[in-house]
């Protein structure tokens, strides 16, 4: 795809192309930083920062949640350790985290270009890297402590090592692949078997299967050695074997509960225990009950979470609302005027009005105006009705073309 785009539109000037891409990426990251300064984000960000602070203060990999539960093995260790390493010399402010995430994602972009060259499609690698640097998720969440950039870096490094090993792999490739596999497991345990899947996919490309087998054996041994300190630490602390994390049941519950969206969610009070392993086991049993009672609903919920993760539906709307509400009304109105037909002069007072909450919490109006016999019209029905009927003759030109009005409406 990338090569076909290059052939169609021509190869860009590399210096100009990368300069503009990086400039746009940094500009939007700084804007996200300005939006977030002075505010308290939710999700996993405060948890990661608390763990890093506890590491720096000598209390180890520890998270104390709002219920008083001490979690020492719920979060994988590598990303908090990286934050703590940065915190040794710099304060873990939003600005520092923005710089750290930007540096990691620039490294990811560089690995994408290397991978494109190794696969014989440098243009596709460059386009993928540029898109990654300006992807809205990466730009909007640049100031937040999150492990996704590190995960992307490790996965891309694994791919580069594996692709290069096809033609000239040796024991060094096996060692590097194994270390990266172990680091990925210590960052995102759910991706533990992804490197093995990668290796099986490229197996037909190896002329010498014995060389592939020897490389994978070395990689497996190095992966175990990389994770071994974590195993030893957990054995000494809990007196039992903890493969990677204590959050298996907890994560399954977050993914299955209808009120969850895939990010960190506090357990209901009925599950509050003083043991993170017992709590996770009970939440896992509850998750299995939810899935067994409505497997189709669980599947639909997973699909909905994926769509919301692409910045649509209510999650995207709330993020756009938050950004617009806390940014400068003038800048936001110019943006609305650019991407919608609404004039900027009209958009500004509407945006400024978002400072005032307008959520109905009582029904006093019913004493003056009786509610409709069929009930109130929902938001979705109101929007669908407005879109299907088109603009009225009295509406301004920017509201839409009157040529699309039905004859009965003219």
GUPAMAR-548792 format. One record per atom (N, C-alpha, C, O): x, y, z. Coordinates in steps of 0.001 Angstrom, whole numbers, plus 500000, padded with zeros to 6 digits. Each point is the difference from the previous one (the first is absolute). Layout:
GUPAMAR-548792
XYZ ...
end
This chain:
GUPAMAR-548792
500828498796500000 499172501204500000 500865501257500000 499753500943499248 501270499051501615 500876501164500066 500706500239498686 500121501143499558 500356497777499801 500699500144498724 499058500536498921 500401500819499174 498334498714500836 499063500488498986 499704501483500194 499849500734499024 500068499712502229 499798501424500254 501194500817499520 499841501074499420 501359498400500830 501197500709499556 500033500092498480 500345501044499446 499294497859499875 500017500015498531 498951500970499459 500195500614498951 498702499517501766 498916500847499499 500299501480500205 499781500818499107 500736499524502109 500180501402500331 501461500462499955 500290501191500110 500614497855499727 501403500365499955 500654499928501364 499332500157501022 501965499607499001 500733499890501258 500232501393500585 500461500890499286 499234499318501985 500192501326500587 501468500269500292 500801499073500120 499541502198499991 501325500368500465 500149499519501433 499236500412500873 501741498720499382 500097499336501292 500203500987501143 499367499878501049 501512501098498751 500272500951501071 498759500828500311 499661500193501168 499663500294497804 498791500783500205 498886499140500594 499279500442500894 500585498340498610 498954499088500464 500137499721501491 499029500112500748 502182499523499685 500188499658501413 499985501236500887 499543499941501141 500952501172498346 499969501229500792 498570500415500302 499671500337501137 499473499636497835 498599500371500208 499286499000500896 499216500390500866 501052498312498932 499343498981500813 500346500161501473 499114499984500855 502170500169499440 500430500132501393 499502501315500590 499605500052501164 500414501022498024 499521501296500494 498522499936500361 499604500489501058 499576498917498080 498571499871500283 499778499123501228 499174500316500856 501566498584499225 499860499094501143 500322500703501310 499247499883500967 501854500840499074 500400500695501231 499015501109500342 499689500209501173 499817500504497822 499058501093500252 498727499490500665 499520500598500963 499935498304498529 498777499476500593 500262499380501371 499121500023500861 502056499430499351 500330499474501326 500098501127501025 499574499847501145 500988501279498436 500068501145500906 498605500538500300 499730500437501119 499393499532497897 498623500420500233 499319499074501004 499294500468500893 500912498227498968 499446499047500958 500566500246501393 499288499887500998 502003500452499064 500613500309501289 499355501227500626 499755500028501206 499971500982497983 499364501212500513 498596499705500512 499577500569501006 499703498553498317 498654499645500436 500009499283501338 499086500176500807 501937499017499436 500011499132501178 500622500661501221 499727499585501127 501093501420498677 500697500617501122 499009500482501062 499014500670499693 501271498972501565 499162500409501114 498790499124500223 499179500304500865 500682498609498375 498842499134500140 500445498600500405 501161499632499819 497919499600500723 500302498661500508 499393498957499074 498780499831499999 502021499464499215 499464498972499107 499600498761500785 500458499786501123 498688499404498277 499590498750500622 500671498819499341 501067500135499401 498298498685500711 500555498800499402 501242499510500717 500127500142501217 500784499284498022 501211499416500567 501083501026500293 500939499697500736 498961501509498709 501072500979500142 500372500272501457 501179499890500338 497880500461500543 500400500246501391 500538498758500686 500838500109500896 498698498708498705 500503498770500604 501473499777499646 500805499645500862 499541500565497863 501399499853499592 500889501003500731 501103499666500435 498408501560499694 500809501017500676 500168499680501475 501064500257500564 497907499184500078 500115499618501400 501011498867500170 500809500022500927 499143498993498182 500959498894500089 501421500509499810 500906499604500733 499294501276498280 501337500555499774 500472500792501208 501170499924500373 497932500836500239 500369500771501188 500367499078501151 500939500285500744 498337498616499412 500324499044501061 501342499316499750 500736499713500945 499581500029497805 501314499433499680 501100500972500400 500989499619500625 498822501643499004 501025501011500296 500140500249501501 501080500356500472 497838499458500275 500058500237501449 500378498751500789 500016500024501231 500289498878498063 500482498798500675 498930499021500428 500309499018500674 498430501219498953 498927499083500388 499756498906498968 499166499122500218 501538500920498682 499903498953498995 498815500170499070 499342501040499991 500393497910499218 498892500003499050 498698499850500771 499501498891500188 499965502217500248 498825499989500877 498985501020499521 500337501146499703 498404498412500226 498885500894499728 498979499824501112 499569498880500274 500044502207500365 498960499979501021 498782500691499414 500023501208499761 498907498030500006 498822500614499383 499143500694501047 500353500028501179 498527500531498394 499165500808500895 499340499175501094 499522500558500988 500444498110498850 499407499142501030 501026499563501042 499652499342500981 501610501024498807 501049499594500912 500695498710499614 500896499543500710 498705499863498176 500626498759499548 501420500266499515 500225500905499197 500725498314501287 501392500106499574 500238499022498848 499940498785500183 500329501757498638 500249499183498813 501492500004499697 500593501052499761 500004497765500251 501440499877499740 500306499167498759 501144499954499549 497846499394499903 500233499177498805 498895500156498974 499928499224499047 499207501771501133 498901500196499057 500481500664498719 499544499657498909 501373501292501220 500524500696498827 501345499394499591 500865499804500853 499327499897497858 501311499518499540 501084501028500293 499705501194500053 501533498381500138 501004500897500583 500738500923499043 500480501046500435 499634498619498284 500976500699499170 499661501486499823 500878500850500147 497865499473499540 499685501409499760 500148500849501264 500571501087499918 498940498468501256 500271500784501212 501487500176500281 500419501055500477 500385497919499231 501444500125500187 500596501033499051 500909500741500375 498579499309498395 500465501014499058 499649501397500495 500826500910499930 497955499262500568 499609501295500555 500900500376501180 500430501147500121 499848497885500740 500854500275501154 501409500376499564 500625500870500606 499882498478498342 501332500335499497 500041501447499501 500969500719500244 497978499698499061 499928501393499561 499887500922501206 500595501077500032 498629498482500969 499798500820501186 501230500167500866 500009500847500894 501036498364498864 501249500169500754 500646501348499710 500658500579500865 499153499916497926 500663501247499606 499032501134499671 500379501171500022 498366498480499671 499025501019499601 498695499790500756 499655498864500325 499617502205499960 498685499834500632 499022499394499004 500009500346498819 499153498753501665 499058499324499109 498775500889499755 498879499658500374 501365501476498997 498940500935499653 499407499617498649 500527499137499298 498362501522500347 499395499739498700 500971500355498872 500024499329498968 500772501719501225 500951500397498962 501069498932499797 500348499678498864 500170499778502220 501029498962499907 499421498737499366 500643499372499160 498140500258501245 499376498809499425 499718500204498517 500141499067499209 499456502156500401 499806500294498585 501294499810499228 500004499403498924 501095501103501625 501297499839499336 500395498526499923 500525499554498980 499229499691502084 500341498574500004 499183499237498970 500551499212499230 498134501015500748 499160499318499014 500381500389498576 500000499156499104 500324502116500684 500403500444498668 501292499323499570 500126499583498848 500833500303502061 501267499333499676 499767498534499654 500577499490499039 498575499826501743 499715498587499716 499316499849498651 500325499092499235 498723501799500465 499270499878498744 500846500408498804 499783499497498898 501172501399501293 500963500274498927 500856498767499732 500313499695498850 500066499597502217 500752498752499817 499145498970499273 500505499262499154 498201500682501168 499090499096499284 499949500347498510 500047499115499145 499858502176500558 499953500431498606 501281499608499267 499957499572498846 501183500577501832 501265499614499364 500035498497499719 500475499577498947 499023499617501994 499955498555499776 499060499648498848 500255499046499266 498671501707500572 499098499758498871 500701500250498671 499819499252499039 500979501806500918 500737500256498757 501026498899499740 500193499594498854 500468499920502203 500966498906499829 499291498737499527 500492499291499122 498346500437501469 499253498801499611 499546500094498548 500039499010499269 499531502180500313 499615500175498607 501156499730499047 499819499357498967 501366501132501378 501167499747499156 500353498521499968 500320499459498941 499623499885502211 500339498575500050 499013499146499212 500362498943499482 498380501520500428 498981499259499260 499941500414498532 499162499503499247 501726501406500343 500051500419498607 498994501053499621 499730500190498815 499700500512502165 499015501041499716 500270501205500891 499231500266500924 501846500465498815 500342501129500872 498941501097500015 499794500644501029 499522499581497823 498977501034499978 498838499656500929 499483500864500708 500112497863499281 498918499580500885 500409500158501462 499189500406500832 502065499274499481 500475500177501365 499987501452500428 499655500311501140 500719500581497956 500003501423500319 498589500522500224 499763500771500930 499298498814498221 498618500447500163 499402499469501303 499286500718500699 501011498018499623 499498499438501255 500569500753501193 499285500271500965 501992500067498976 500632500735501095 499388501390500155 499755500453501118 499999500221497758 499414501338500062 498587499953500569 499630500838500823 499581498184498740 498646499869500532 500026499711501493 499166500508500749 501778498686499678 500101499677501433 500309501245500820 499462500174501093 501387500678498392 500388501198500747 498852501007500119 499959500772500958 499117499232498093 498902500967500051 498664499324500297 498944500608499822 501094498131500632 498756499311500305 499321500686501189 500665500282500997 498022499995498924 499337500785501054 500172499443501401 500164500765500951 499801497914499196 500166499419501336 501346500373500584 500082500390501165 500969499497498054 501339500317500490 500144501481500313 500668500368500967 498711500482498225 500099501434500237 499208500416501243 500504500737500848 498266498789499249 499148500417501100 500419499460501348 499737500623501029 500917498217498980 500385499380501268 501492500120500282 500526499306500870 500147501557498413 501447500152500194 500384500373501430 501028499519500477 498201501317500239 500419500360501354 499695498938501061 500374500175501159 498955498726498471 499545499021500977 501004498871500159 500608499551499029 499556499998502204 500847498836500270 499242498756499556 499031499601500644 501400499792498271 499348498814499452 501060499138499344 500991500504499472 498790498187500567 501030499069499546 499911499666498515 500877499315499473 498085501154499843 499831499627498593 501183500389499107 500393499191499159 500194502001500980 501180500292499161 501147499021500225 500682499613499051 499534499985502196 501070499028500280 499669498651499387 500883499326499470 497851500274500596 499591498740499373 500263500048498499 500539499051499431 499082502046499930 500226500138498557 501482499925499675 500391499372499017 500438501266501805 501441499979499762 500544498579500077 500797499600499151 498785499632501854 500498498631500160 499517499101498862 500763499175499498 497976500978500095 499469499172498909 500726500306498695 500355499084499257 499867502189500462 500709500361498770 501447499510500032 500528499546498985 500111500547502182 501367499490500106 500044498493499765 500917499500499349 498101499780501175 499921498553499744 499881499713498504 500667499105499481 498487501654499831 499814499777498563 501276500292499218 500357499253499089 500325501822501262 501240500336499300 501044498903500203 500654499580499045 499503499959502186 500970498938500281 499645498733499230 500876499354499426 497841500292500561 499581498761499355 500157500071498482 500472499048499379 499135502071500026 500116500129498543 501457499956499571 500331499387498986 500541501260501778 501419499975499657 500626498630500232 501000499655499371 498408499561501535 500551498675500288 499684498988498908 500616498935499949 498425501384499170 499630499046498954 501197499663499119 500230498837499668 500519502178499962 501124499751499104 501316499786500697 500852499270499493 499343501349501669 501317499916500634 499896499867501520 500859500499500728 498104498835499744 499826499848501436 501021499048500611 500411499025499371 499990501269501858 500925499147500730 499623500019501476 498908500429500372 502016499096500461 499691499927501425 499762501382500607 499247500139500964 501399500882498468 499764501358500510 498545500420499758 499383500643500850 500081498989497990 498600500306499723 499087499313500994 499014500582500452 501311498181499888 499201499264500982 500031500659501366 498971500097500668 502204500358499751 500107500670501304 499170501272500028 499245500240500942 500901500576498015 499265501258499955 498500499762499927 499226500698500655 500361498320498553 498568499699499889 499439499519501336 498880500351500371 501893498855500339 499550499499501299 499892501106501034 499032500046500758 501948500845499281 499949501106500962 498796500890499724 499290500403500921 500488499899497806 498842500834499643 498683499294500343 499038500645500417 500923498039499408 498797499240500368 499739500093501490 498861500204500422 502187499647500379 499835500110501442 499565501393500425 499142500144500871 501441500880498523 499613501369500329 498551500283499617 499292500707500716 500269498740498155 498604500179499595 499061499323500998 498952500553500336 501413498259500138 499172499306500987 499926500774501302 498977499963500684 502095500740499670 500021500787501233 499317501359499828 499854500758500959 499736499536497826 499273501244499730 498528499736499766 499147500680500569 500544498332498592 498631499632499685 499908498474499965 500225499397498950 499449499968502183 499964498528500047 499070499384498971 500237498874499563 498708501834500034 499087499451499014 500635499749498643 499442499271499180 501730501330500571 500705499804498722 501150499008500130 500906499983499167 499056499200501868 501098499062500258 500299499110498801 501164499744499691 497788499781499630 500200499036498917 500092500659498622 500123499306498991 499819502017500960 500104500670498704 501347499757499317 500008499748498795 501135500314501906 501271499711499330 500055498581499432 500579499790498935 498824499228501762 499973498636499473 499171499938498724 500352499286499061 498542501464500903 499181500044498786 500778500629498850 499947499503498874 500769501577501394 500841500607498973 501003498980499446 500199499891498790 500423499370502131 501019499035499579 499409498903499123 500639499567499041 498150499979501274 499362498968499181 499629500534498620 500069499272499009 499540501987500929 499616500593498718 501188500052499041 499837499755498804 501357500562501704 501170500128499123 500739498679499803 500966499943499239 498598499003501432 500697498709499864 500167499568498549 501089499551499641 497882500561499489 500201499575498605 501062500821499260 500505499549498972 499845501632501521 500999500831499333 501426499561500322 500940500413499320 499230498768501692 501335499514500382 500369498813499118 499266499014499932 501875501086499397 500474498884499181 500462498833500858 499826498836499640 500764501497501495 500507498971500904 499120499962501248 500104500874500860 499028498115499240 499095499913501135 500753499759501302 499544500407501069 501591498941498845 500773499758501221 500544501316500562 500086500172501216 500271500732497913 500468501311500471 498866500741500692 500217500650501023 498563499257498422 498840500625500637 499749499384501368 499738500712500969 500341497952499111 499743499314501260 501044500369501051 499663500200501168 501588499888498426 501057500373500945 499807501438500482 500186500296501180 499448500572497920 499764501392500372 498847500118500981 500093500757500966 498810498505498807 498850500064500898 500317499381501355 499492500463501021 501338498502499006 500389499399501280 500805500995500833 499786500135501205 501135500554498141 500787501022500703 499078501123500473 500142500501501115 498910499892498025 499072501072500361 499155499610501208 499790500816500897 499721497937499136 499185499548501124 500788500036501303 499485500417501037 501765499143498898 500831500013501206 500252501426500478 499947500277501198 500323500614497876 500264501403500374 498732500682500515 500072500851500887 498768498782498563 498751500559500497 499761499583501452 499583500814500824 500681497925499482 499845499516501376 500964500724500931 499611500397501099 501638499783498481 500976500707500832 499605501456500218 500262500565501061 499110500040497940 499564501395500139 498886500142501025 499960500972500754 499133498049499269 498864500050500929 500369499452501376 499291500256500974 501803498997499120 500370499312501243 500074500919501225 499502499611501056 501090501583498862 500013500866501190 498590500331500521 499801500099501211 499251500067497909 498624500265500403 499406498784500720 499297500148501000 500985498662498493 499531498783500656 500600499854501398 499299499666500955 501990500585499150 500671499882501302 499422501021500984 499714499670501151 500121501540498396 499427501040500869 498619499598500504 499711500156501186 499437499333497941 498653499603500405 500020498797500939 499184499919500919 501739499150498860 500100498834500883 500418500432501406 499452499522500993 501506501372499080 500450500476501303 498922500823500701 499918500003501229 499261500691497995 498996500889500570 498702499271500345 499398500258501042 500173498836498083 498702499342500183 500115498519500342 499004499367500351 502199500077499548 500239498575500280 499195499095499067 499538498930500395 500306501516498379 499373499189498969 500418500525498634 500480501125499864 499323498033499132 500412500357498649 498940500897499363 498836499615499884 501574501577499708 499137500938499279 500607500174498616 501022500673499868 498381498742499095 500630500034498665 500352501407499535 501155500281499680 497843500612500283 500268501358499517 499236501057500784 500546501063500294 498198498660500048 499187500998500685 498905499315500789 499630498861499716 499858501842501275 498876499492500785 498671500499499469 498960499764500614 501058500916498266 498809500704499518 499215499236498947 499168500596499316 501068498099500529 499305499266498951 498488500070500129 499305500359499050 500179499292502142 498556500055500216 499460501409499980 498905500249499496 501879500693501065 499603501406500024 499851500525498572 499018500664499670 501969499030499492 499955500472498607 498826499393499244 499358500673499194 500364498050501068 498867499353499329 498694500653500422 499101500179499178 500786500180502105 498779500663500467 499850501378499366 498903500369499582 502195500402500341 499935501317499366 499538499867498551 499246500837499504 501205498114499825 499627499809498601 498593499482499806 499426500166498924 499997499201502110 498680499379499824 498862500794500604 498864499887499539 501409500918501487 498916500730500631 499407501025499038 500753500701499325 497944499407500592 499384500926499035 500380501457500219 499941500793499060 500452499584502167 500331501403500259 501459500310499710 500422501151500121 500348497852499501 501416500215499737 500266500388498571 499212499689499107 501916501002500666 500384500369498637 501417499547499683 500603500476499038 499941498595501773 501343499485499739 501078500673500802 501100499459500104 498636501716500480 500982500676500828 499772499634501471 499056499285500334 501822501216500533 499929499636501410 498639500370500590 499487501096499774 499944497975500981 498701500198500621 500048499395501394 500394498846500172 499206501934500818 500042499495501370 498946498927500199 498884500109499490 501471498861501249 499078498903500248 498857500452500895 500173500914500806 498656498458499063 498875500341500879 500340499719501460 500852499159500285 498485501543500651 500314499806501426 499876498555500466 500716499586500912 498393499643498482 499817498609500436 501232499139499729 500129498905500548 500776501592498604 501210499244499678 501239500577500679 501108499529499745 498733501466501103 501149500607500647 500566499042501037 499359499705501008 501827499824498735 500693499095500917 501382500552500286 500465500912499316 500181498547501675 501343500445500356 501076499190499294 501187500200500255 498426498907498877 500943499151499272 499739500172498514 498913499683499517 502082500818499755 499790500264498579 499777498725499198 499305500024498985 501280498855501460 499817498738499282 498577499467500191 499372499546499044 500120500512502198 498642499523500254 498981500889499303 499022499507499438 501206501800500598 499079500905499331 499980499752498500 498935499996499384 502232499798500028 500066499742498574 499316498683499649 499348499892498962 500802499105501909 499353498710499741 498481500131500045 499300499430499164 500186501326501819 498553500184500090 499470500817498822 498928499708499471 501823501314500121 499577500781498842 500040499158498730 499151500157499123 501833498950500776 500055499111498851 498805499067499945 499447499752498929 500150499726502241 498810499143500046 498758500779499612 499136499481499294 500764501769501163 498860500835499623 500007500283498497 498945500017499364 502247500206500067 500098500243498556 499544498784499209 499294500136499001 501099498689501436 499575498775499309 498487499827500086 499369499533499052 500043500850502102 498551499919500136 499307500952499029 498997499644499381 501545501574500489 499424500980499080 500078499495498563 499033500107499245 502109499348500385 500182499519498622 499091498810499718 499383499923498937 500532499129502036 499171498810499795 498518500345499926 499250499343499277 500319501671501455 498588500363499997 499573500678498703 498834499922499616 502096500739499712 499652500699498755 501233500077499099 500584501074499858 499822497814499532 501210500013499160 499881500919498795 500982500622499594 497817499472499827 499823500889498853 500157501453500433 500641500799499316 498764499531501832 500139501352500514 501448500350500309 500434501131499781 500312497890500732 501420500234500282 500761500285498714 500841500897499953 498857498329498995 500670500218498717 499667501385499448 500881500705499509 497842499681500572 499598501321499520 500678501092500813 500410501021499449 499710498768501867 500655500982500868 501462500176499610 500514501119499992 500158497777499685 501402500082499581 500143500785498706 500914500813499860 498182498946499190 500041500748498746 499750501480500258 500652500858499405 498397499441501488 499694501397500310 501198500689500641 500279501162499703 500429498134501170 501193500585500621 501055500311498948 500668501032500062 499474498067498974 500982500235498935 499643501243499200 500871500805499671 497847499350500019 499564501174499238 500208501263500813 500468501006499467 499188498960501826 500213501163500838 501479500333500100 500378501167500108 500453497800499854 501436500241500040 500521500729498781 501099500553500038 498134499460498874 500378500724498795 499440501416499999 499880500623498945 499776499886502238 499544501382500178 498660500257499317 499827501006499313 499231498077500882 498652500241499543 499055499762501159 500433499704501114 498280500424498626 498960499799500999 500232500910501190 500600501062499835 498948498565501367 500011500959501105 501387500279500518 500255501094500503 500680497923499389 501341500248500529 500684501106499205 500602500910500570 499297498998498091 500592501056499192 499317501327500219 500658501038500061 498008498941500059 499270501252500212 500417500664501302 500152501220500058 500036497976500996 500387500592501281 501400500577499931 500272501026500623 500637498326498622 501351500536499877 500004501288499187 500721500941500333 498482499109498608 499916501228499218 499397501110500849 500478501134499978 498467498539500774 499377500998500864 500995500520501020 500087501205500233 500681497866500390 500978500426501001 501054500912499385 500375501010500595 500101498636498218 501035500813499367 499469501380499628 500667501011500217 498122499020499218 499433501283499592 499678500868501211 500220501211499990 499253498142501061 499582500771501157 501180500674500674 499874501125500482 501264498210499559 501137500525500743 501053500658499105 501073500357500486 498652499808498244 500925500715499132 499474501417499802 498924500346500486 501825500448498814 499584501367499744 498840499998499020 500050499334498966 498914501408501363 498796499996499168 500290500507498598 499407499520499034 501500501449500841 500319500534498680 500620498955499097 499611499868498839 501371499373501694 500641498944499211 498998498923499652 499953499528498864 499235500077502122 499019498954499756 498972500420498966 499588499190499170 499987502087500871 499004500458499032 500567500018498588 499288499706499039 501986500638500832 500638499949498681 500040498577499473 499799499756498811 500465499300502101 500043498591499593 498612499525499564 499863499321498983 499111501041501791 498640499622499624 499634500626498659 499359499355499170 501041501891500614 499717500644498729 500722499357498833 499553500081498856 501594499263501449 500781499352498940 499413498658499601 499948499682498812 499606499519502160 499579498626499718 498490499861499888 499517498919499662 499720502133500609 498547499958499837 499547501238499223 500755500968499893 498034499015499569 499517501181499260 499582501144500912 499682501082499505 500308498719501805 499566501050500923 501014501136500025 501196499733500110 498373501530499790 500925501133500072 500694500060501366 499401499676501026 501865500740498972 500761500092501243 499362500980500975 500041499783501211 499363501304498267 499372500978500871 498833499430500784 499742500432501123 499554498613498308 498904499346500707 500521498887500899 499423499718501051 501668499652498532 500538498884500779 500565500463501334 499906499281500995 500686501925499037 500665500445501230 499042500108501189 500298499431501050 498564501271498843 499115500050501176 499453498636500398 499755499747501179 500051499367497831 499536498658500342 501053499246500804 499686499297500961 501574500865498625 501080499323500720 500169500584501393 500206499263500965 499707502060499145 500124500626501301 498878499559500942 500189499950501215 498647499731498222 498878499576500836 500235498634500628 499297499625500939 501690499616498553 500291498695500581 500540500097501420 500017499008500728 500425502184499670 500443500181501378 498858499797500988 500243499720501174 498524500415498370 498837499865500880 499367498627499790 499630499645498880 500249499596502188 499345498699499911 498525500183499676 499344500891500541 500145498277498589 498588500079499604 499383498608500018 499298499607499068 500968499655501998 499480498645500156 498778500041500904 500080500501501122 498797498983498411 498770500029500772 500083499044501185 500324498824499830 499384501678501369 500017499170501198 498659499995500725 499858499322501017 499152501424498479 498666500006500610 498951500158498895 500330500246498840 498414499609501543 498899500000499024 498936501027500364 498812499741499814 501589501424500703 499039501033500382 499183500497498813 498860500440500156 501740499485498654 499310500503498807 498721499226499722 499086500513499355 500846498233501138 498812499186499742 498754500600500637 498886499724499554 501288501103501496 498841500632500637 499427501109499130 498843500381500175 501944500143498891 499562501081499122 499643499469498616 498965500347499431 501915498802500041 499787499402498680 499939498490500184 501020499398500336 497864499980499464 499909498540500184 500946499278499048 500177500446498866 500428498463501558 500890499239499111 499226499387498846 498803499748500134 501843500007498746 499320499387498845 499411498643500372 500549499297500848 498359500339498536 499359498709500333 500934498808499786 499955499032500758 500897501037498203 500906498885499696 501355500165500670 500927499245499705 499203501714501180 501275500210500657 500893500958499238 499700500395498873 501397499969501760 500937500936499389 500729499348498836 500226498790499996 500135502013499028 500776499515498852 501456499853500407 500587500912500583 499983497952499110 501402499766500356 500918500822499096 499591500495498950 501645499635501487 500986500749499216 500179499385498620 500012500710498995 500127497972500959 500233499334498713 498820500208499059 500182500266498812 498597499610501732 498818500178499146 499903501438499496 499620500234498852 500722500725502001 499942501407499597 500991500288498878 499661500674499027 501553498819501106 501009500207498958 499590499296498717 500111500573498916 499412498182501196 499570499260498818 498867500711499281 499980500054498770 499080500489501987 498870500728499399 500484501246499278 499563500288498886 501350500459501756 500508501227499384 500772499706498721 499853500707499003 500969498250501028 500804499666498818 499125499503498862 500216500362498843 498792498806501482 499166499420498940 499100501042499332 499682499869498819 499906501161501921 499103501000499430 500738501171499360 499398500778499260 501885499357501015 500767501052499360 499675501376500556 499149500130500881 501522500899498611 499775501375500489 498635500535499577 499410499558499013 500109501411501769 498743500671499686 500250501173499055 501133500472499897 497835500005499412 500191501153499096 500524501238500723 500666500838499393 499040499276501878 500449501177500743 501430499872500517 500545500965500536 500070497867499313 501362499800500494 501002500725499114 499741500194498812 501419500219501752 501040500660499179 500617499036499002 499834498784500102 500889501784498921 500577499184498939 500983498950500533 500082498890499476 500676501488501597 501010499047500471 499393498776500670 500716499034500264 497975500977500020 499363498855500641 499837498830499043 499735498885500450 500415501329498243 499866498920499040 499295500474498757 499377501062499985 500726498144498975 499403500372498721 498491499787500022 499524498919500346 499729502119499282 498558499853499950 499555499142498815 498843499586499928 502067500153499159 499641499157498860 499696498574500437 499347499245499280 501139500390501920 499773498626500475 498678499871500728 499628498896500399 499637502226499790 498733499924500688 498969499229499173 499970500078498771 499211499196501931 498950499269499306 498974501009499435 499848501093500544 499451498540498367 499023500931499409 498949500462501008 499578501155499959 499996497965500943 498953500368500946 500480501022501009 499194500629500686 502157499544499411 500546500904500995 500266501385499425 500260500930500763 499686499233497959 500336501278499392 498880501002500154 500120501136499541 
end
